[in-house]
Amino acid sequence: MPEDKITDPDVQQIVDDQKLANADKITKLKKMHEDERAIQRAATESPMAQDDGLNDRLHDITLALKDLGVDSKGPEDNLGATL
């Protein structure tokens, strides 16, 4: 499992932006989380699916949201693989 430290520069930039209120950071991070999940789902439909760091970026977004007090788990997180 990846270390519990944010390594993605885009995620870190949002976390560090002191001009953004926490609510705005949460909004941006949730949007990124949704986008990354969509990319991850699309990648699994490819016959040659590779991680390409998607899980690391998603992990960083989840960590950032957790640090802001947000549970980023969605309904799909409690389900097994679907066909």
Z-matrix of the N, CA and C atoms (Angstrom, degrees):
N
C 1 1.460
C 2 1.524 1 108.32
N 3 1.327 2 116.55 1 141.31
C 4 1.460 3 119.03 2 -179.26
C 5 1.526 4 111.81 3 -62.48
N 6 1.309 5 114.51 4 153.74
C 7 1.455 6 121.40 5 177.63
C 8 1.525 7 109.09 6 -62.18
N 9 1.333 8 117.27 7 149.96
C 10 1.461 9 121.12 8 -179.34
C 11 1.523 10 111.62 9 -83.02
N 12 1.319 11 115.48 10 59.58
C 13 1.459 12 123.27 11 178.01
C 14 1.523 13 107.39 12 -141.35
N 15 1.308 14 116.61 13 134.34
C 16 1.463 15 121.16 14 -179.40
C 17 1.523 16 109.16 15 -72.15
N 18 1.331 17 115.58 16 126.15
C 19 1.462 18 120.78 17 179.76
C 20 1.527 19 112.66 18 -115.35
N 21 1.321 20 117.67 19 -17.31
C 22 1.462 21 120.97 20 -178.78
C 23 1.534 22 109.53 21 -75.94
N 24 1.334 23 117.82 22 123.10
C 25 1.471 24 120.14 23 -176.17
C 26 1.531 25 113.96 24 -64.13
N 27 1.328 26 118.22 25 -33.45
C 28 1.468 27 120.60 26 179.37
C 29 1.526 28 111.18 27 -67.09
N 30 1.327 29 115.72 28 -41.45
C 31 1.463 30 120.74 29 178.27
C 32 1.529 31 109.45 30 -66.82
N 33 1.319 32 116.29 31 -45.72
C 34 1.463 33 120.65 32 -179.16
C 35 1.526 34 111.33 33 -61.41
N 36 1.323 35 116.91 34 -36.97
C 37 1.464 36 120.95 35 179.66
C 38 1.528 37 110.94 36 -62.07
N 39 1.320 38 116.70 37 -41.22
C 40 1.469 39 120.45 38 177.90
C 41 1.520 40 110.01 39 -65.51
N 42 1.318 41 116.74 40 -45.83
C 43 1.465 42 121.38 41 -179.26
C 44 1.531 43 110.79 42 -60.14
N 45 1.317 44 117.06 43 -40.72
C 46 1.467 45 122.13 44 -175.44
C 47 1.526 46 114.35 45 -82.50
N 48 1.332 47 117.99 46 -12.16
C 49 1.465 48 121.23 47 -175.45
C 50 1.531 49 110.39 48 -70.24
N 51 1.321 50 115.88 49 103.82
C 52 1.463 51 120.59 50 -177.27
C 53 1.527 52 112.62 51 -75.95
N 54 1.330 53 117.56 52 -11.13
C 55 1.465 54 120.94 53 176.74
C 56 1.528 55 111.23 54 -79.33
N 57 1.328 56 116.31 55 -18.34
C 58 1.465 57 120.54 56 -179.37
C 59 1.524 58 110.43 57 -91.92
N 60 1.323 59 115.67 58 133.73
C 61 1.460 60 120.49 59 171.71
C 62 1.527 61 108.06 60 -71.24
N 63 1.325 62 116.49 61 157.82
C 64 1.467 63 119.81 62 179.61
C 65 1.522 64 111.78 63 -56.47
N 66 1.332 65 116.95 64 -37.96
C 67 1.472 66 120.04 65 179.53
C 68 1.530 67 110.79 66 -61.80
N 69 1.330 68 116.75 67 -38.34
C 70 1.467 69 120.40 68 178.37
C 71 1.524 70 111.19 69 -70.12
N 72 1.321 71 116.57 70 -37.83
C 73 1.466 72 120.69 71 176.86
C 74 1.522 73 109.60 72 -62.37
N 75 1.323 74 115.73 73 -44.23
C 76 1.464 75 120.85 74 -179.83
C 77 1.525 76 110.25 75 -61.80
N 78 1.325 77 117.19 76 -44.11
C 79 1.468 78 121.31 77 178.93
C 80 1.520 79 111.00 78 -59.09
N 81 1.328 80 116.69 79 -47.84
C 82 1.470 81 120.84 80 -179.89
C 83 1.527 82 111.12 81 -63.73
N 84 1.326 83 116.80 82 -43.67
C 85 1.463 84 120.57 83 -178.37
C 86 1.527 85 111.50 84 -67.88
N 87 1.328 86 117.35 85 -38.01
C 88 1.469 87 119.80 86 177.44
C 89 1.527 88 110.77 87 -63.84
N 90 1.331 89 116.50 88 -39.90
C 91 1.470 90 120.25 89 177.43
C 92 1.523 91 109.95 90 -62.99
N 93 1.338 92 116.64 91 -44.71
C 94 1.466 93 120.45 92 177.40
C 95 1.524 94 110.62 93 -60.64
N 96 1.336 95 116.48 94 -40.54
C 97 1.464 96 121.58 95 -179.82
C 98 1.527 97 110.03 96 -61.40
N 99 1.329 98 116.43 97 -46.71
C 100 1.468 99 120.56 98 178.47
C 101 1.527 100 111.05 99 -60.73
N 102 1.325 101 116.15 100 -44.17
C 103 1.469 102 120.61 101 -179.98
C 104 1.525 103 111.30 102 -62.71
N 105 1.319 104 116.91 103 -43.96
C 106 1.467 105 120.79 104 -179.32
C 107 1.523 106 111.35 105 -65.74
N 108 1.339 107 116.95 106 -38.14
C 109 1.472 108 119.87 107 177.61
C 110 1.529 109 109.89 108 -64.41
N 111 1.328 110 116.93 109 -39.74
C 112 1.466 111 120.54 110 179.00
C 113 1.527 112 110.35 111 -64.64
N 114 1.318 113 116.74 112 -42.80
C 115 1.470 114 120.86 113 177.48
C 116 1.518 115 110.13 114 -63.11
N 117 1.317 116 116.59 115 -41.60
C 118 1.461 117 121.42 116 179.91
C 119 1.531 118 110.48 117 -63.23
N 120 1.341 119 116.31 118 -43.60
C 121 1.473 120 119.56 119 178.48
C 122 1.521 121 110.80 120 -62.69
N 123 1.325 122 116.73 121 -44.01
C 124 1.468 123 120.71 122 179.48
C 125 1.522 124 110.98 123 -62.98
N 126 1.313 125 116.94 124 -38.74
C 127 1.468 126 120.88 125 -179.18
C 128 1.521 127 111.30 126 -65.41
N 129 1.325 128 117.44 127 -34.10
C 130 1.462 129 119.54 128 -179.39
C 131 1.521 130 111.75 129 -72.69
N 132 1.326 131 116.77 130 -18.07
C 133 1.460 132 120.31 131 177.59
C 134 1.520 133 112.05 132 -83.48
N 135 1.306 134 116.60 133 -11.94
C 136 1.459 135 121.55 134 179.30
C 137 1.522 136 109.39 135 -76.69
N 138 1.333 137 117.51 136 142.14
C 139 1.465 138 119.14 137 179.10
C 140 1.531 139 112.54 138 -66.48
N 141 1.316 140 117.16 139 -18.31
C 142 1.459 141 120.49 140 -179.70
C 143 1.527 142 109.55 141 -122.88
N 144 1.321 143 116.42 142 51.44
C 145 1.460 144 120.87 143 -176.66
C 146 1.523 145 110.84 144 -63.67
N 147 1.318 146 114.44 145 130.21
C 148 1.453 147 121.40 146 174.30
C 149 1.516 148 107.35 147 -128.70
N 150 1.314 149 116.64 148 154.22
C 151 1.457 150 121.24 149 -178.23
C 152 1.527 151 111.49 150 -68.46
N 153 1.307 152 118.20 151 -46.67
C 154 1.468 153 123.21 152 -179.59
C 155 1.522 154 113.28 153 51.15
N 156 1.322 155 118.06 154 30.69
C 157 1.459 156 121.56 155 177.03
C 158 1.515 157 114.70 156 82.87
N 159 1.335 158 118.10 157 2.56
C 160 1.459 159 120.23 158 -178.58
C 161 1.519 160 111.91 159 -60.40
N 162 1.325 161 116.74 160 -41.93
C 163 1.456 162 119.51 161 -179.54
C 164 1.519 163 111.54 162 -65.77
N 165 1.330 164 118.07 163 -35.97
C 166 1.462 165 121.23 164 178.35
C 167 1.523 166 110.77 165 -64.64
N 168 1.320 167 116.72 166 -44.71
C 169 1.475 168 120.54 167 -179.86
C 170 1.524 169 110.37 168 -64.86
N 171 1.318 170 116.95 169 -43.11
C 172 1.458 171 121.11 170 178.23
C 173 1.526 172 110.14 171 -62.32
N 174 1.323 173 116.21 172 -40.22
C 175 1.468 174 121.22 173 177.46
C 176 1.532 175 110.36 174 -60.68
N 177 1.327 176 117.12 175 -44.05
C 178 1.465 177 121.14 176 179.78
C 179 1.526 178 111.43 177 -63.48
N 180 1.319 179 116.72 178 -41.45
C 181 1.465 180 120.56 179 178.40
C 182 1.522 181 109.78 180 -63.64
N 183 1.324 182 116.81 181 -43.21
C 184 1.459 183 121.73 182 178.43
C 185 1.522 184 110.96 183 -61.23
N 186 1.337 185 117.05 184 -42.94
C 187 1.470 186 120.90 185 177.45
C 188 1.521 187 111.48 186 -61.20
N 189 1.322 188 116.32 187 -45.09
C 190 1.465 189 120.44 188 -179.04
C 191 1.526 190 110.68 189 -62.51
N 192 1.323 191 116.63 190 -43.42
C 193 1.461 192 119.94 191 178.13
C 194 1.525 193 110.91 192 -64.08
N 195 1.312 194 116.69 193 -41.03
C 196 1.468 195 120.97 194 178.50
C 197 1.526 196 110.32 195 -61.31
N 198 1.334 197 116.84 196 -42.17
C 199 1.466 198 121.01 197 178.23
C 200 1.528 199 111.73 198 -62.62
N 201 1.329 200 116.29 199 -26.96
C 202 1.462 201 121.44 200 177.89
C 203 1.533 202 111.82 201 -91.17
N 204 1.334 203 116.77 202 5.72
C 205 1.459 204 121.70 203 175.92
C 206 1.511 205 115.07 204 83.63
N 207 1.340 206 116.90 205 23.41
C 208 1.460 207 121.17 206 -177.01
C 209 1.523 208 110.05 207 -114.10
N 210 1.337 209 115.85 208 132.29
C 211 1.462 210 120.92 209 173.38
C 212 1.522 211 106.94 210 -86.91
N 213 1.315 212 116.74 211 113.52
C 214 1.468 213 120.51 212 -174.78
C 215 1.517 214 113.37 213 -91.18
N 216 1.314 215 117.76 214 5.84
C 217 1.460 216 119.03 215 -179.82
C 218 1.517 217 110.28 216 -70.10
N 219 1.307 218 114.35 217 136.30
C 220 1.452 219 120.79 218 176.60
C 221 1.514 220 109.19 219 -108.86
N 222 1.325 221 117.40 220 177.09
C 223 1.466 222 120.48 221 -179.36
C 224 1.524 223 112.61 222 -59.18
N 225 1.347 224 116.66 223 -30.89
C 226 1.465 225 119.70 224 -178.12
C 227 1.523 226 112.67 225 -71.00
N 228 1.329 227 117.75 226 -16.39
C 229 1.459 228 120.47 227 -178.89
C 230 1.526 229 112.61 228 -72.23
N 231 1.318 230 117.21 229 -18.39
C 232 1.459 231 120.64 230 -179.04
C 233 1.522 232 112.50 231 -101.27
N 234 1.314 233 116.16 232 5.63
C 235 1.458 234 120.57 233 -178.33
C 236 1.514 235 110.79 234 -106.34
N 237 1.291 236 115.19 235 153.90
C 238 1.453 237 120.11 236 172.84
C 239 1.513 238 109.71 237 -79.85
N 240 1.285 239 115.84 238 -176.78
C 241 1.462 240 121.06 239 178.88
C 242 1.524 241 109.58 240 -63.32
N 243 1.308 242 115.52 241 143.16
C 244 1.460 243 120.42 242 177.38
C 245 1.513 244 109.13 243 -118.26
N 246 1.293 245 115.26 244 150.76
C 247 1.465 246 120.61 245 178.87
C 248 1.497 247 110.04 246 -113.64
